Amino acid sequence: MLFPSSKSLGGDRRIVVTGAGVVTALGAGWKINAAGFRAGRTAIRPVTLFDVARQRTKIAAEIDLPTTLPRTRLAEKSLRRINRAGRMLLLAAHEAWTQSGWQAEENLPIILGTTSGEMLLGQDYLEQAINAPRRLKQQATRVAYYQVQRQGLDLSDAFGFQGPITIIANACASGTNAIGHAFEMLRSGRAEKVLTGGYDALCHLTFAGFDSLQALAPAPCRPFDAERNGLTLGEGAAVLTLETLAGAHRRGAEILGEIIGYGATTDTHHLTQPHPEGNAALAAMNAACASAGILPAQIDYLNAHGTATPQNDATEAAAINRWAGDDTKNLAVSSTKASIGHLLGAAGAVEAVVCLMALRESWLPPEPGLNQIDPACRFPVVCQPVDRKIQTALSNSFGFGGANASLIFRRWA
């Protein structure tokens, strides 16, 4: 099914981004990540967070988290209880909040996407319950902070506001769906500002699950490579502060970019495999263009979902070819998962920030490690660093269970 367009909801307001925070294996913050993506660096390395001796794959894109968190309204006791995923989210949110210039408000909605939340705490709870069932120390805290709304509550407490918290767990499309939901909420007049994004952290349980499916590649992933053989997992978080253009102008806020379109569809073909012709992916891109009121030919850059699994990339390539039609040869495409791995629920949010970076700083992010482009790709895949001024960018996220979502961003002049 298609997500309703803003026009069908009665909204015609312009929505802009006034703050963006990002944490990936390339580093913490816009500046270090922009430099890494622009140069096509890869942050994939041997796993050190847990023992992978029994796994086929030994690599991932781990984050070196700072030992201290930025100063917020959170008490020291609360800071100590925040686990790995929550720390990433707080770091990204602090950067976005500081950049936006927002102040504490009574009612500010939070919309977040994640697939695992604080799965690491659930893993630790299970491990202790099995190995030492009578030992209850820290178990109650693990239960409390394992729940995904807890990370949203921490953000509310950290910056001093209240408002509804919405958590979207829609597989790999979660981060994109969260931003898209926030966009539609603003455009339809149901809010003036929304804090949104996505986050996920590596844990052994998730890693072993993907490994057991034989979905992970033994070497760094190579999206759209003719000899690709699987994805690489990563971790990270990205947070955006979205608001109406009128509100941003009233505050004299700096604008990073504009969101102009969003489309979401569901593919009921198979639990894990997309439709081979990419019908739902095609529909999501078309819905995003309809929402934005533009044609595919007006998109300058496409940040692909590009997981580097044989079926995903073939399906997405087919969908892009059909969507762009005669203009396919002019469309620059790349998957930044080659640099930071697949961030699951955080992927779409981080890739949204990458699109903003490319639009704002006039470059295209290349894919490291690409050897031979799959002939199914009728579009040029960005393989080397390119400086290019672009006006529009589309970001795709396609998840297990048939969740498909696309966002369109426009350069702010």
N, C-alpha and C positions, 0 to 999 in steps of 0.2 A: 504494500500500500504506500501511497505517497504522503509525505508530511504536508499539511496544508501550507500554502504560501502565505506570506504576510498580507497580501492583498485580500485573500479570502477571510483573514482575521480582522480586516478593517484597519490595518496599520500601514502607514506610509512614511514613518519616521526614519531618518538616517541614523545608523548605529556605528559608533567609532570606538577604537581601542585607545585608552589613555595610559595604560600601564601593562607591562608584560614581564613576567619573571620566569626563569627557566633554569632547571638543574638537570644535567645529563652526565654521562661518563666523560664528556669533553671538559666539564667543569661547571661551576656555579655562577650564573649570571649571563646576561645578554652579551656582554662584550667578548668573553672568552669563547662562548658558544658560537657567536657570529664569525669569529676568526677561524674556528675549527671547521665549521660547515663551509665557509667560503673557500678554504684551502683544500677541502675534501679529506680532512684527517680522519683516521679511524681510531676509536677508543676501545676496540675489542681486544681482550687479553685473557690469559688463563684465570679461571675462577679461584678466588681465595676466600670467599665468604663462607663456604661450606665444602665438605669433602665430596669430590666428584669421582672418586676412584671407581665406583661401580657404574658410572654413567658412560655412555658411548662418547658424548661430547664433553670437552673440558674447558670451553671458552664461553665468555659472556662479556657484556659491556657494563662493568661494575663502576659505581661512583665512589670516589674518595670523599666521604662526607667530612666537613669541618667538625672539630671537636666541640665548638661552641655555636650556639644559635644566636641570631640577632636579637637585640633587646626589644621586647614587646610588653604588653600588659600581663603576660602569663607569669604566674608565680614560679619560683625555682622548683618547687615540688611538682608542679604540673609539667614543667620542661623536662624533668628527669623521667617522667612517665611516657613521654612521646617516643615512639619507636622509629624504626628506619624509614618507613613510608611517610609517616607523619612529619619527620624532620625534613625530608625532601620537599614536602608540600609547604611547610612553613617557610622554608628558605625562598621558594618561588613566590609565595604569596607576599612575603615581606618586600621583595624587589618590586613586584607589581604595585603593591599598595603605596610604597614610598614614591615610586615614579608618578603615580596617578595624582598624588596630592589630596587624596580623599581623607576626610575626617570621620571620626566615629559618628555613626548615625543610628537612629532607633530601629529602622527597618530596612535591611539590606539583604536581599536574597543571595544565597550561595547555591551554585549548581556545579557538582563535581562528578567526574567520570572515573571509575576504577573497576578493575576486574578482581583484584586480590585484596585491596585494602591493606590492613595489617595482618596478612596471612602468616607472617613470621611469628606473630604472637600466638595464633592458633596452632601453628606447628610446635612451638615451645610448650604450649599447654598440653597438647597431645603427648609429646615426648615425656614430659614429667608425669602425666597421669598414667602412662604405661610403665615407666621405669621406677617411679616412686609414688604409688597411688595414695599413700598416707601423708605425703608431704604436700601441704597446701600453700606454702609460702609463695607469694606473687601470683597465684592462680586467679584470684578475684580481680586483680588489676589487669591481667591478661584478658580476661573475659570482657571487662569494661572497655578496654582500648582496642579490642579486636573488632568491635562493631564499627561499621564504616561511617556512621553518622558522627562518631567521636572526633574524627579528623576535622569535620566541618565545624563542630562545636569549639574545637581548639582555635580555629581561625576566628570565630566570633569573639571568643574570650581574648585572643591575642590583640585584636585591633579595636575592641570595644563597641561592637554593634550587635544588634539582634535582628532576626529575620528568618524566614523559612529556609530549611536546608533540603535540597533535593540531591539524591545520589542516583546516578545512572550506571548500571552495570550491564552493558550491552556488548560484551566481549571487546574485540579490538576497535570497535567504533565508539566506545564509551566516551572518550575525551572529545571527539568531534560532535557526538550527540549532545554532550553537556553544553558546549559552546553554542551549538545550533539552537538548543532549547532556550538558552539565555538570550540569544539574538531575537528569536520569535517573541519571547516574553517582553522584551524592550520595544520591539517594532509595533506590537499590538497595544502598547500603552499600559500593560500590567505592572510595569516597573520603570524607574528612571535610571537605575544603576543595578548591575549584577556582577558579583565576583564569581568567576567560573574557571574551569580548567580540568586537568586530569592528573592522576598520579598512580604509580605502582612501583613496588620494590621487588628485587630478586629474593627468592627464598628457595630452599632445597626442594620443598614439596612441589612447587610450580615447575621448577627446572626438571625434576625427575619425571613429572607428568608429561611434559613436552618431549623429553628424551625417550620415554617409553613408547610414544607415538611415532618415534623415528622421524620427527619433524625438524630436529636440530641438525645443523651442518657441523662437521668436524672442524672446518676452517671458517674464517669470517664469511658471512653471507654475501652473495653477489646477485642482487636483484636484476632481473631481465638479462642475465647471462645465459647463453645457450647451454652451458654445462652447470647451471645452478643445482644445488642439491639440498637445500633446506635453509631454515632461518637461524638467526642468532638472537638470543634473548638479551635484553638490556633492562635498565631501570631509570626512572626519572620522574620529573614533575614539571608542569607548566601552568601558570595562572594568568588570566587576563582580567583587567578591569574594563568592563563594557558600560557605555552610557550613551544617551542620546546626543546627537550633535549639538542640539540647542543647549543642553545642560553643560556640555564641555565648553561651548563658546561663552556661556555665562560665567564660568569659572576662569576663563582664560587658560584652559588646560592645553598642554602639548598633546597633539594627536599623532599616534604612531601609524595608524592605518584605519581603513573602513571595512566593515563586513557588509557585503551587499547581497549575499545569497546563501541559501541552505537547502539541501534536499536530503531526504532519508527514505529508504525503501527496505522491504523485507523480501528475502529470497527463500522460499520454502522448498527448494530443490533437495537439500540434504543437510544433515546436522553439521557437518564440518566442511563439505565440498561445495564450492560455488557452482552455479549453473555454468556449463562449459562455454556458453556464448556470452556470459556476463550480462544477462538481461536486467537483473536488479541493479547492478553497478551502473549500467547505462542509464537506467531510470533515475538513479540518484543524481548523476551528473546533469541530466536533463532538467530535473526538478530544481536543482541549484541555479541553473541558468534561467529558468522560468521565474524563480523567486527574485533573481537579480535583474531580470529584464534585459539580458544580453544573450548573444549567440556564442556557440563554442569557438568560432573564429576570433572572438575578442579576448580569449584567454591566452596570455603570453607564456605562462609557466604552469606546469602541473606537478605537484608533489604527490607522487603515486603511493599507494599503499605498499606495493612492492616488497613482499616478505621474502622473496627468493625461494619459495617452494615452487615445484614444477607447475602445479595446477593453478595456484593463485596468480602468478605472473602471466600465465598464458590467458587466463580468463580476463584479467584486467587489461592486458594488451588488446584483446579482442573488443572489449567494451570501449576502450579509448579510440580504437580505430573506427568503430561504428559511430561513436559520438562526434568525433572531429571531422569525419568524412574526408572531403577533398583537402581540408586544411591540416590534416594529420602531419604532413611533412614539415609544417611550419611551427609545430608545437614542441617546445622544449620540455622534456620530462626527466625526472630523476627520483630515486628513492633514497632518502637520508638514513634509512635503516642500515645502509652499508657503513655508515659512520658510527652509529650509536646502538645498533641492534633494534629489535622489536620491543617496544616499551609497553605493549599490551594496552591497558586502559589509559596510560599516559601518552601513547603514540600520537593520537590525533591532536592533542593539545600542544605537544612539543612541535609537531609539524606545522601547526597553525602559526606558532611563533617563528618558525623558520621561514614561512611565507612572508610574514611581516618584515623579517630581516632582509630578505631578498628584495622586496618592494621598496623598503626605506633606503637601503644602502646600494642598490643597483648592481646586484650580482646574482648568479645562478649557482646553487649548490651542486657540485659534482659527486659522482659515485666513485669511491676508491675501490680498486680491485676488480673492476669490470674488464674481462678479457675479450669476449666475443658476444656481441649483442644478438639476442634471439631474433631470428628472421621474422617472428610473429610481430615484432615491434616495427610498425610503419612510421613511427615517430622517432626523431633524434633523441637519444639518451645522452644527458650531459655527463661526459666522462672526465673533463678537465675543467679547472677553474675558469669561469667566464664572467667578465664584467659586462653587464647589460642593463640598461634602464628598462624596466617593465612596468606596466600599468595594472595588470590584473593577474591573480594567481588562484588556482583551484587546488584544494587538498582533498585527497580521497582516504577513506578509512572503511575497510570491509572486514567484518568479523565473523567468527564461528556462529553458527545458528542462522546465518543469512542476514545479519545486520549490516546495512550499507549506508554510508553517509558521506556527503560532500559539502565543503564550505568554499565560498568565493570571497577573496579579499581584494581591495582596490588601494592603489597607492594614494597617499595623502600628499597633495602638492602644497 
